[in-house]
Amino acid sequence: MDQSSFGALLRDARRRSLLTLEGLAEASGVSVRALSDMERGRSLPRQATLGEVMDALELAEGERRRLVQASDRRPRRVPQQLPPDLAAFRGRDDALAAVRDATDRAAAHGGHVVISAIGGMAGVGKTALAVHWAHQVADRFPDGQLYVNLRGFEDGGRPVEPGDALGGFLDALGVPSADMPHSADARGAMFRERTASRRLVVVLDNARDAEQVRPLLPAAEGCLTIVTSRNQLSGLAVAEGASLLNLDVWTRQEAVEALAARIGAARCAAEPAAAADLVERCGYLPLAVALVGARLRANPGTTLRRAADELARTRPRLDALAADDRRTDVRAVFSVSYRALTDATARFFRHLAVHPAAAVSAEAAASLAGVEMAAARRHLRELAAASLLSRDADGRYVLHDLVRAYGAELLDQEQDDRLGTETRLLDYLRHNAYLANGFLARYMPERTDVPAAGVVRVAMDSREDALDWSRGEAAAAAAALRAFGDPRLLRHRIGLTQEWASYHVIDGRWTEEIAAQRIGLDAALALGDAGAVVRAGGSLARALVEAGRFDEADAPVEVVLAHLPGLPPEATARAERSIAWVRDGQQRYAEGLVHARRALAVFRTLGQRDEIAAELGAVGWFLSALGAYAEAIPTCEEAITMLQEAGNRGHEAAAWDSIGYARQRTGDARAAIADYERSLRLFAEEILDDYSQAAVLDHLASAQLDIGDTERARATWNRAADIFEGLQVVARAAEMRANAEAVPVPPAAPAP
């Protein structure tokens, strides 16, 4: 701005203050002649002189900024401090789309915009995105670009003080060293004055916290400030209206494209499967992919398959991602975030890393560390704020695979009690599964052990609560069984497989049940526990049958039979019942009847009336399946009477299904339909057993077809197929759908 413009501004300000030249001279200590020369455009004041004049005029902040800008003696400097854009930058389409709106608003003078969470874990590419974004929009901010690395998370260094960062900004804006204020507050005031009428991009990289950032924010409308930090700067969103963007790891496609940009597209195209495997073993973390890409570029003869195999074999896992430069060493980068944690949260993090599944609930996290829920939530918030974990759509906490590997290393280095940590998680999963079984299971043996100290007990007041908890922790239970191989935990692993069987059955998770019971059976055999062997073998055989793997079920049945001698009577009876179920599924009804009668005989000797009633129903079913209808019907009727007295609704429902089957085969399809409908009501309304409900629907549809009600038969089979599909019982669902499609469609009535 020229001298005459400054003079006009000064004269207007003096007149609004109702001061003459003489009055202003007396108040400011500046001579009348000097003031007159300024107002007439003959001279411009020094900064110190201008400050005295503005103080005397008692100007508002906005007027002071305009006068400071107008008094600038030198041509306006356009700073260009951005680091070079990354040539291999790829992906982030969603993130870039999200920030374009902020850029548009800033460039259109819609207000000062801050983007703070280009936040996220170490190595996720926050700086690369910020710099790339700034370069992409630089032409829309003609007064320049300012950049500073605030070193909030530098290995071995101290964060940059705001005053030092402001000094660099002011120098870039052309402030002479002689005019540079000494205090951070004064520098901040000058920075705001100097940027009052500018349109700038300001990149504040690697910020420690909001307090480090606030003094560096330009106040002018139309400036775009981009902040990156591992911490969630939520305070900026609250106080400064910042937009928050949390950056996640790459998708597989983005990671492969980034690798191709570093080593050549042809090299990735020649080994597409190995390229995908390689980036997956890097956890899709941009820093890890960049490190591996740099090594491959330096060694063009190394195949991608060999590189991926080396990553898979290297232990500890992070040794494969080590580098001489600590800024690109994955372990060293994580360590900076870890060292910023409080001692209690650091310990919590080490125990949390033992969790073997992708997502962890707050209750499981508390149990791992053996702390109260209130403390666990505080630690989880601190870890989330430090971007060492994130939250998924269900509110669970997610540790990146490489972060988990780092935490597990620390656990061993600190000689924390890994066995105790694993024990607490197994106890959390099995004891709460036992509580859930109070709403889910038909048979619940008494628990005699107690969970380890520090294990959280989850409140469950209904079947829905039990199912919600089970579905939420199913992946953790499966992963813990696979991951925790310490021989001292064999008993815990057996208990876990037993307690989760009811949920697997109810939810139709036969694949998971097969995997779990194989582990439980191996553990029971290793301990030489015949009772546990029989339970696991029977459950495994049943799961194999339900999954349609009929021939495979014979092997665990043989194991069960070999361990029956010497078992207590009740355990023997339950094993015989279990084998009968398996033979039923294999449609080997004669063998099933033998085992059901053996179980019934033992229960009679024990005088257990409810078990006698249940086994009578099973005998009645096998008699029906074998065509002995005259014997089957009274047997089922006797069972139903006893089951009703005992209040055993589950077995009563099964008995109504059996008697209906017998009556249908004797030609009384209408009476059978009534029996099936009684069974359905119990399974659907009281027992809430979807699998059994679908099985009864199959029988009902066949009876409806017998009486010529084709429309209802087709609808009933389709309903059964829907339930089986929901339970992931693919073979049965396909069978039901085929039955429905095979129902003949009646010919259309002739047109009148």
C-alpha positions in Angstrom: 0.0 0.0 0.0 1.4 3.5 -0.9 2.2 6.3 1.5 -0.9 8.4 0.6 -3.1 5.4 1.5 -1.5 5.2 4.9 -1.9 9.0 5.3 -5.6 8.8 4.6 -6.1 6.0 7.1 -4.2 7.9 9.8 -6.1 11.1 9.2 -9.4 9.3 9.4 -8.4 7.6 12.6 -7.3 10.9 14.2 -10.5 12.6 13.3 -12.6 9.8 14.7 -10.7 10.2 17.9 -11.6 13.9 17.9 -7.9 14.9 18.2 -6.1 17.8 16.4 -2.5 17.3 15.1 -1.3 19.1 18.2 -3.4 16.9 20.5 -2.1 13.7 18.9 1.5 15.0 19.0 1.1 15.7 22.7 -0.5 12.3 23.4 2.0 10.2 21.4 5.2 12.1 21.8 5.6 12.4 18.0 6.1 15.9 16.5 3.4 17.8 14.7 5.6 18.0 11.6 6.2 14.3 11.5 2.5 13.6 11.9 1.6 16.1 9.2 4.1 14.5 6.8 2.6 11.1 7.4 -1.0 12.3 6.8 0.0 14.1 3.6 1.7 10.9 2.3 5.2 12.3 2.4 6.6 9.7 4.8 5.9 6.4 6.5 6.6 5.8 10.2 8.9 3.2 11.8 7.3 0.4 13.7 8.0 1.9 17.1 6.7 5.3 16.1 3.6 3.8 14.6 3.0 1.8 17.8 3.1 5.0 19.9 0.6 6.8 17.5 -1.8 3.9 17.5 -1.7 3.7 21.3 -2.5 7.4 21.6 -5.4 6.9 19.2 -6.7 3.9 21.2 -7.4 2.0 18.0 -9.3 -1.3 17.8 -7.5 -4.4 16.7 -8.8 -4.3 13.1 -7.8 -0.6 12.6 -4.3 -1.3 14.0 -3.9 -4.2 11.5 -4.9 -1.9 8.6 -2.4 0.8 9.6 0.4 -1.7 10.1 -0.2 -3.2 6.7 -0.4 0.2 5.1 2.9 1.3 6.7 4.9 -1.6 5.3 7.9 0.0 3.6 9.0 -3.1 1.7 7.3 -4.9 -1.2 5.1 -7.7 0.1 7.0 -11.0 0.2 5.2 -14.1 -1.0 6.6 -17.0 1.2 6.9 -20.4 -0.4 7.9 -22.7 2.5 6.1 -26.0 1.5 8.3 -29.1 1.3 8.3 -30.8 -2.1 5.2 -32.8 -3.0 5.7 -36.6 -2.8 6.2 -37.8 -6.4 4.8 -41.3 -5.4 1.7 -39.9 -3.7 -1.2 -42.2 -4.4 -4.7 -42.8 -3.2 -6.5 -40.9 -0.4 -9.3 -40.1 -2.8 -11.9 -40.0 0.0 -9.7 -37.9 2.3 -9.0 -35.4 -0.5 -12.6 -35.2 -1.4 -13.4 -34.4 2.2 -10.9 -31.5 2.4 -11.8 -29.9 -0.9 -14.9 -28.5 0.6 -12.8 -26.8 3.3 -10.5 -25.4 0.7 -13.4 -24.0 -1.3 -14.8 -22.2 1.8 -11.4 -20.8 2.7 -10.6 -19.6 -0.9 -14.1 -18.0 -1.1 -13.4 -15.9 2.1 -15.9 -18.1 3.9 -13.9 -17.9 7.1 -10.7 -19.2 8.6 -10.6 -23.0 8.3 -8.5 -25.4 10.4 -8.2 -29.1 9.5 -6.7 -30.7 12.6 -7.0 -34.5 12.3 -5.1 -35.1 9.4 -4.7 -37.1 12.7 -4.0 -40.7 12.9 -1.4 -43.2 14.0 2.3 -42.9 13.4 3.3 -43.6 9.9 -0.1 -43.3 8.4 0.9 -40.5 6.0 -0.5 -37.4 7.6 2.3 -35.1 6.5 2.3 -36.5 2.9 -1.5 -35.8 2.6 -1.1 -32.3 4.2 1.7 -31.3 1.9 0.1 -32.8 -1.2 -3.2 -31.0 -0.4 -1.4 -27.7 0.1 0.4 -28.0 -3.2 -2.8 -28.8 -5.0 -4.5 -25.7 -3.7 -1.5 -23.3 -3.5 -2.6 -21.3 -6.6 -5.9 -20.4 -4.8 -4.0 -18.6 -2.1 -1.9 -16.0 -3.9 -0.1 -14.6 -0.8 1.9 -17.7 -0.2 2.4 -20.8 1.8 3.9 -21.1 5.3 5.1 -24.5 6.7 6.7 -25.5 10.0 7.5 -28.9 11.5 6.5 -28.5 15.1 8.3 -31.7 16.0 5.6 -32.7 18.5 6.6 -36.3 18.1 10.2 -36.3 17.1 12.5 -39.1 18.4 14.9 -37.5 20.9 13.9 -33.9 20.2 11.8 -31.2 21.9 8.7 -29.7 20.4 9.2 -26.4 18.7 8.1 -23.5 20.9 5.3 -21.3 19.3 7.5 -18.2 19.6 10.3 -19.9 17.5 7.8 -21.0 14.9 6.3 -17.5 14.7 9.8 -16.0 14.3 10.3 -18.2 11.2 6.9 -17.2 9.8 7.6 -13.4 10.4 11.0 -13.7 8.7 9.3 -15.4 5.7 6.8 -12.6 5.6 9.6 -10.0 5.4 9.9 -8.7 8.9 13.5 -7.3 9.4 15.4 -8.8 12.3 15.6 -5.4 13.9 11.9 -5.2 14.1 11.4 -8.8 15.3 9.7 -8.8 18.7 11.3 -10.9 21.4 8.3 -12.4 23.2 6.0 -15.0 21.8 3.0 -12.9 22.6 4.4 -9.9 20.7 5.3 -12.1 17.8 1.9 -13.6 17.7 0.3 -10.1 17.6 2.6 -9.1 14.8 1.9 -12.3 12.9 -1.8 -11.6 13.1 -1.3 -8.0 11.9 1.0 -9.1 9.0 -1.5 -11.7 7.8 -4.6 -9.6 8.3 -5.2 -9.0 4.7 -3.4 -12.0 3.2 -4.7 -15.2 1.8 -2.3 -17.9 2.8 -2.0 -21.7 3.2 -0.4 -22.4 6.6 0.7 -26.0 7.3 1.4 -26.8 11.0 2.9 -30.2 10.8 3.4 -32.8 13.6 1.8 -30.7 16.3 2.0 -31.9 19.9 -1.3 -30.4 21.2 -3.7 -27.6 20.7 -1.8 -25.2 22.9 1.2 -25.4 20.6 -1.0 -24.7 17.6 -3.2 -21.8 18.8 -0.6 -19.0 18.6 0.2 -19.9 15.0 -3.3 -19.6 13.6 -3.7 -16.6 11.3 -6.9 -14.6 12.0 -7.7 -13.5 8.5 -10.6 -14.8 6.6 -9.7 -16.7 3.5 -6.6 -18.4 5.1 -6.4 -22.2 5.1 -4.6 -23.7 8.0 -3.7 -27.4 7.9 -2.6 -29.1 11.1 -1.3 -32.6 11.4 -0.9 -34.5 14.7 -0.9 -37.9 16.2 -3.1 -36.5 19.0 -6.7 -35.8 18.4 -6.9 -32.0 18.7 -10.6 -31.9 19.7 -10.0 -28.7 21.6 -9.4 -26.9 18.2 -12.8 -28.2 17.0 -14.5 -26.8 20.1 -12.8 -23.4 20.4 -11.7 -22.6 16.9 -14.3 -24.5 14.8 -11.7 -26.8 13.3 -12.8 -29.6 11.0 -11.4 -33.0 12.1 -10.3 -35.6 9.7 -8.9 -38.9 11.0 -6.6 -40.7 8.5 -6.7 -44.5 8.4 -4.3 -46.9 6.7 -4.5 -47.5 3.0 -6.9 -49.8 1.3 -5.3 -52.8 -0.3 -5.7 -51.2 -3.8 -4.1 -47.9 -2.6 -1.2 -49.8 -1.0 -0.5 -51.8 -4.1 -0.7 -48.6 -6.3 1.7 -46.9 -3.9 4.1 -49.8 -4.0 3.9 -49.8 -7.8 4.7 -46.1 -7.9 8.0 -46.8 -6.0 9.2 -50.0 -7.7 7.4 -49.8 -11.1 4.0 -50.9 -12.2 5.4 -53.7 -14.4 7.1 -55.4 -11.4 3.8 -55.4 -9.4 1.9 -56.6 -12.4 4.3 -59.5 -12.9 3.5 -60.8 -9.3 0.1 -59.5 -8.4 -0.6 -62.0 -5.6 2.8 -61.4 -4.0 2.3 -57.6 -4.2 -1.0 -57.9 -2.4 0.6 -60.3 0.2 3.5 -57.9 0.7 1.4 -54.8 1.4 -0.9 -56.9 3.7 2.1 -57.9 5.7 2.9 -54.2 6.0 -0.5 -53.7 7.5 -1.3 -51.3 4.6 0.6 -48.7 6.7 2.1 -46.1 4.3 5.4 -45.8 6.2 5.9 -49.6 6.1 5.0 -49.8 2.4 7.3 -47.0 1.6 10.2 -48.6 3.5 9.7 -52.0 1.8 9.3 -50.2 -1.6 12.6 -48.4 -1.1 14.4 -51.7 -0.4 12.9 -53.3 -3.4 13.9 -50.4 -5.6 17.4 -50.7 -4.4 17.4 -54.4 -5.1 15.7 -54.9 -8.5 16.6 -58.6 -8.5 14.6 -59.4 -5.4 11.2 -61.0 -6.3 8.1 -59.7 -4.5 7.4 -63.3 -3.3 10.7 -63.5 -1.7 10.3 -60.2 0.0 6.8 -61.1 1.3 8.1 -64.5 2.6 11.0 -62.7 4.4 8.5 -60.4 6.1 6.4 -63.4 7.2 9.4 -65.3 8.6 11.1 -62.4 10.5 10.7 -62.5 14.3 10.2 -60.1 16.1 7.9 -58.9 13.4 9.0 -55.3 13.5 12.6 -56.3 12.8 11.5 -56.7 9.2 10.5 -53.0 9.1 13.6 -51.6 10.8 15.7 -48.8 9.2 18.9 -46.9 9.9 17.0 -43.6 9.8 14.8 -43.6 12.9 12.3 -41.3 11.2 11.5 -44.3 8.9 12.0 -47.1 11.4 8.5 -48.3 12.2 9.4 -49.4 15.7 11.1 -46.1 16.5 8.2 -44.1 15.1 5.8 -46.0 17.3 8.1 -45.5 20.3 7.6 -41.7 20.3 3.9 -42.0 20.7 4.4 -44.7 23.4 6.8 -42.5 25.5 4.3 -39.7 25.6 1.8 -41.9 27.5 1.4 -41.7 31.3 2.9 -44.7 33.1 -0.4 -46.2 33.9 -1.7 -46.0 30.3 1.6 -47.3 29.0 1.2 -50.4 31.2 -2.4 -50.7 30.1 -1.3 -50.5 26.4 1.2 -53.3 26.9 -1.5 -55.6 28.3 -4.0 -54.5 25.6 -1.6 -55.7 22.9 -2.0 -59.3 24.1 -5.6 -59.3 22.7 -5.5 -61.4 19.6 -8.5 -60.2 17.7 -8.9 -57.1 15.5 -11.3 -55.3 17.9 -11.5 -55.3 21.6 -14.4 -54.3 23.9 -13.8 -52.0 26.9 -14.7 -54.9 29.2 -12.2 -57.2 27.6 -9.5 -54.5 27.7 -10.1 -53.9 31.4 -9.9 -57.7 32.1 -6.6 -57.9 30.2 -5.0 -55.3 32.4 -6.8 -56.3 35.5 -8.2 -52.8 36.2 -11.6 -51.3 37.0 -13.8 -50.2 34.2 -13.5 -46.5 35.0 -9.7 -46.7 34.8 -9.9 -48.7 31.6 -12.0 -46.1 29.9 -9.6 -43.4 30.9 -6.7 -45.3 29.4 -8.6 -46.1 26.3 -9.4 -42.4 25.8 -5.8 -41.5 26.2 -4.7 -44.2 23.7 -7.3 -43.0 21.2 -6.2 -39.4 21.6 -2.7 -40.5 20.9 -3.8 -42.4 17.8 -2.5 -45.7 19.1 -5.9 -47.1 18.6 -9.2 -46.2 16.9 -12.8 -47.1 17.3 -14.9 -49.1 14.8 -18.6 -48.6 14.0 -19.7 -50.8 16.9 -17.7 -48.7 19.4 -15.0 -51.3 19.9 -11.3 -50.4 20.0 -9.0 -51.4 17.2 -5.2 -51.8 17.4 -3.4 -51.9 14.1 -1.5 -55.2 13.7 1.9 -53.5 13.7 1.0 -51.4 16.8 -0.1 -54.6 18.5 3.2 -56.3 17.6 5.0 -53.3 19.1 3.0 -53.5 22.3 3.6 -57.2 22.6 7.3 -56.6 22.3 7.2 -54.1 25.1 5.2 -56.5 27.3 8.0 -59.0 27.1 10.7 -56.4 27.5 9.1 -55.1 30.6 8.7 -58.7 31.9 5.0 -58.1 32.5 3.0 -61.2 33.4 1.9 -62.4 29.9 0.5 -65.6 31.4 -1.6 -63.7 33.8 -2.9 -61.4 31.1 -3.9 -64.3 28.8 -5.5 -66.1 31.8 -7.6 -63.0 32.6 -8.9 -62.7 29.0 -9.7 -66.4 28.8 -11.6 -66.1 32.2 -13.4 -63.1 30.9 -14.6 -64.9 27.8 -15.5 -68.2 29.5 -17.1 -66.9 32.7 -19.2 -64.4 30.9 -20.2 -67.0 28.4 -21.4 -69.1 31.3 -23.6 -66.2 32.4 -24.9 -65.8 28.8 -25.7 -69.5 28.8 -28.1 -68.9 31.6 -30.3 -67.5 28.8 -29.1 -69.6 25.9 -28.4 -73.2 27.1 -30.6 -76.1 27.9 -28.0 -77.8 30.1 -25.7 -75.9 32.4 -23.3 -77.7 34.7 -22.4 -75.9 37.9 -19.2 -73.9 37.8 -16.8 -74.7 40.6 -14.0 -72.3 39.7 -13.9 -68.6 40.0 -12.4 -66.1 37.5 -9.0 -64.5 38.2 -8.9 -61.2 40.0 -9.5 -58.2 37.8 -11.9 -60.0 35.4 -14.9 -57.9 34.5 -18.4 -59.4 35.0 -20.8 -58.2 32.3 -24.4 -57.5 33.3 -26.9 -59.5 31.3 -30.6 -59.4 32.0 -32.1 -61.1 29.0 -31.6 -63.4 26.1 -31.0 -60.4 23.8 -28.2 -59.2 26.2 -26.6 -62.6 26.1 -26.8 -62.8 22.3 -25.4 -59.3 21.9 -22.5 -60.0 24.2 -21.8 -63.3 22.5 -21.9 -61.9 19.0 -19.6 -59.1 20.1 -17.0 -61.3 21.7 -17.2 -64.4 19.3 -14.1 -63.3 17.3 -12.1 -62.7 20.4 -13.0 -66.2 21.8 -12.0 -67.8 18.5 -8.7 -65.9 18.2 -7.8 -66.5 21.9 -8.2 -70.3 21.4 -5.8 -70.1 18.4 -3.3 -67.8 19.9 -2.8 -68.8 23.5 -0.8 -72.0 23.4 0.8 -72.0 26.8 0.4 -75.6 28.2 -0.6 -74.1 31.5 -3.7 -72.8 29.9 -5.0 -76.1 28.6 -7.8 -76.3 31.2 -8.9 -72.7 30.4 -9.0 -73.6 26.7 -11.2 -76.6 27.4 -13.5 -74.5 29.5 -13.8 -71.9 26.8 -14.8 -74.4 24.1 -17.5 -75.8 26.4 -19.0 -72.5 27.4 -19.2 -71.2 23.8 -20.8 -74.3 22.3 -24.4 -73.2 23.1 -23.9 -69.9 21.3 -22.4 -71.6 18.3 -25.3 -74.0 18.1 -28.0 -71.3 18.5 -26.4 -69.0 16.0 -25.6 -71.8 13.5 -21.9 -71.1 13.7 -20.8 -74.6 12.8 -17.5 -73.7 11.2 -16.5 -71.9 14.4 -17.8 -74.7 16.5 -15.8 -77.3 14.6 -12.6 -75.3 14.9 -13.1 -74.6 18.6 -14.0 -78.2 19.5 -10.9 -79.6 17.7 -8.8 -77.3 19.9 -10.8 -78.4 23.0 -10.4 -82.1 22.1 -6.7 -81.8 21.6 -6.4 -80.0 24.9 -8.5 -82.7 26.7 -6.4 -85.4 25.2 -3.2 -83.7 26.2 -4.5 -83.5 29.8 -5.8 -87.1 29.8 -9.2 -85.9 31.0 -11.7 -88.5 29.8 -14.7 -86.4 30.7 -13.5 -83.4 28.7 -12.5 -85.7 25.8 -16.1 -87.1 25.7 -17.7 -83.7 25.8 -15.4 -82.1 23.2 -15.6 -85.2 20.9 -19.4 -85.3 21.1 -19.7 -81.6 20.3 -17.3 -81.9 17.4 -19.1 -84.8 15.9 -22.4 -83.0 16.1 -21.0 -79.8 14.5 -19.5 -81.9 11.7 -22.9 -83.4 11.0 -24.7 -80.1 11.1 -22.2 -78.7 8.6 -23.0 -81.6 6.3 -19.6 -83.3 6.8 -21.2 -86.6 7.8 -18.3 -89.1 7.2 -15.9 -86.9 9.3 -18.1 -87.3 12.3 -17.2 -91.0 12.8 -13.7 -90.3 14.0 -14.6 -88.1 17.0 -17.4 -90.6 17.9 -14.8 -93.4 18.0 -12.7 -91.3 20.4 -15.8 -90.7 22.6 -16.6 -94.4 22.7 -13.0 -95.3 23.6 -13.1 -93.0 26.6 -16.6 -94.0 28.0 -15.3 -96.8 30.3 -14.8 -95.4 33.8 -16.9 -92.3 33.4 -19.5 -91.4 36.0 -23.0 -92.6 35.1 -24.4 -89.1 34.3 -21.5 -88.3 32.0 -21.9 -91.7 30.3 -25.6 -91.0 29.7 -24.9 -87.6 28.3 -22.2 -89.0 26.0 -24.7 -91.7 24.7 -27.2 -88.9 24.1 -24.6 -86.9 22.2 -23.8 -89.9 20.0 -27.5 -90.5 19.3 -27.8 -86.9 18.1 -24.9 -87.5 15.7 -26.4 -90.8 14.3 -29.7 -88.9 13.9 -28.0 -86.3 11.7 -26.3 -89.1 9.7 -29.7 -90.7 9.3 -28.4 -93.9 11.0 -31.6 -94.2 13.0 -31.1 -97.8 14.3 -27.8 -96.9 15.8 -29.2 -93.7 17.2 -32.0 -95.6 18.9 -29.5 -97.9 20.5 -27.6 -95.0 22.0 -30.8 -93.2 23.1 -32.0 -96.3 24.9 -28.7 -96.6 26.6 -28.9 -93.0 27.8 -32.5 -93.5 29.0 -31.5 -96.6 31.0 -28.8 -94.8 32.8 -31.0 -91.8 33.6 -33.7 -94.2 35.0 -31.1 -95.6 37.4 -30.2 -92.1 38.5 -33.9 -91.2 39.0 -33.5 -87.9 37.1 -37.1 -87.4 36.0 -36.5 -84.4 33.7 -33.7 -86.3 31.9 -35.8 -89.4 31.6 -38.5 -87.3 30.0 -36.1 -85.7 27.6 -34.6 -89.1 26.6 -38.1 -90.6 26.2 -38.7 -87.9 23.6 -35.5 -88.9 21.8 -36.5 -92.6 21.8 -39.9 -91.6 20.4 -38.3 -89.7 17.6 -36.0 -92.6 16.6 -39.0 -95.0 16.7 -40.9 -92.6 14.4 -37.9 -92.4 12.0 -37.7 -96.2 11.9 -41.4 -96.5 11.1 -42.4 -98.0 14.5 -45.3 -95.5 14.7 -47.5 -97.6 17.0 -44.7 -97.6 19.6 -43.5 -94.1 18.9 -46.8 -92.2 19.5 -47.4 -93.4 23.1 -43.7 -93.0 23.9 -43.8 -89.3 22.8 -47.1 -88.8 24.6 -45.6 -90.1 27.8 -42.6 -87.9 27.3 -44.7 -84.8 26.7 -46.7 -85.3 30.0 -43.5 -85.6 32.0 -41.8 -82.7 30.2 -44.8 -80.4 30.9 -44.6 -81.3 34.6 -40.9 -80.5 34.6 -41.4 -77.3 32.7 -38.9 -78.4 30.0 -40.2 -76.5 27.1 -37.3 -77.2 24.7 -37.6 -81.0 24.9 -41.4 -80.7 24.9 -41.2 -78.8 21.6 -39.0 -81.5 20.2 -41.4 -84.2 21.4 -44.4 -82.5 19.7 -42.3 -82.5 16.4 -41.6 -86.2 16.8 -45.2 -87.2 17.5 -46.3 -85.1 14.5 -43.9 -86.9 12.3 -45.3 -90.2 13.5 -48.9 -89.2 12.9 -48.1 -87.8 9.5 -46.6 -91.1 8.5 -49.7 -93.0 9.7 -51.8 -90.8 7.3 -53.2 -88.3 9.8 -51.5 -85.2 8.2 -54.0 -82.7 9.7 -53.3 -83.9 13.3 -49.6 -83.8 12.4 -49.9 -80.2 11.4 -51.5 -79.3 14.7 -48.5 -81.0 16.5 -46.0 -79.2 14.4 -47.6 -75.9 15.0 -47.5 -76.6 18.8 -43.8 -77.3 18.4 -43.2 -74.2 16.4 -45.0 -72.0 19.0 -42.7 -73.3 21.7 -39.5 -72.9 19.6 -40.4 -69.5 18.3 -42.0 -67.8 21.3 -40.5 -69.4 24.4 -37.3 -71.2 23.5 -36.3 -68.8 20.7 -34.4 -71.6 19.0 -34.2 -70.6 15.3 -32.4 -73.7 14.1 -35.0 -76.1 15.6 -37.8 -73.8 14.4 -36.5 -74.2 10.8 -36.3 -78.0 11.1 -39.9 -78.1 12.3 -40.9 -75.9 9.4 -39.5 -78.5 7.1 -41.8 -81.1 8.6 -44.8 -78.8 8.6 -44.3 -78.0 4.9 -44.3 -81.6 4.0 -47.6 -82.2 5.9 -49.1 -79.1 4.2 -48.2 -80.7 0.9 -49.8 -83.9 1.9 -53.2 -82.2 2.3 -52.8 -80.4 -1.0 -52.1 -76.9 0.4 -49.3 -76.3 -2.1 -49.2 -72.5 -1.6 -48.6 -72.8 2.2 -46.1 -75.6 1.7 -44.0 -73.5 -0.7 -44.1 -70.5 1.7 -43.2 -72.7 4.7 -40.2 -74.2 3.0 -39.0 -70.8 1.8 -39.4 -69.5 5.4 -37.3 -72.4 6.6 -34.7 -71.6 3.9 -34.5 -68.0 5.1 -33.8 -69.1 8.7 -31.1 -71.6 7.7 -29.5 -68.9 5.5 -29.5 -66.5 8.4 -27.8 -69.2 10.5 -25.3 -69.8 7.7 -26.4 -73.5 7.4 -25.9 -73.5 3.6 -26.7 -77.1 2.8 -30.0 -77.1 4.7 -31.0 -73.8 3.2 -30.4 -75.1 -0.3 -32.4 -78.2 0.5 -35.4 -76.2 1.7 -35.2 -73.8 -1.3 -35.2 -76.8 -3.6 -38.2 -78.3 -1.9 -40.1 -75.1 -2.3 -39.2 -74.8 -6.0 -40.3 -78.4 -6.5 -43.8 -77.8 -5.2 -46.2 -78.0 -8.3 -47.9 -74.8 -9.2 -51.6 -75.3 -9.8 -52.8 -74.5 -13.3 -54.4 -71.2 -13.8 -58.2 -71.1 -13.9 -59.5 -70.8 -17.5 -60.7 -67.3 -18.5 -64.4 -66.9 -18.4 
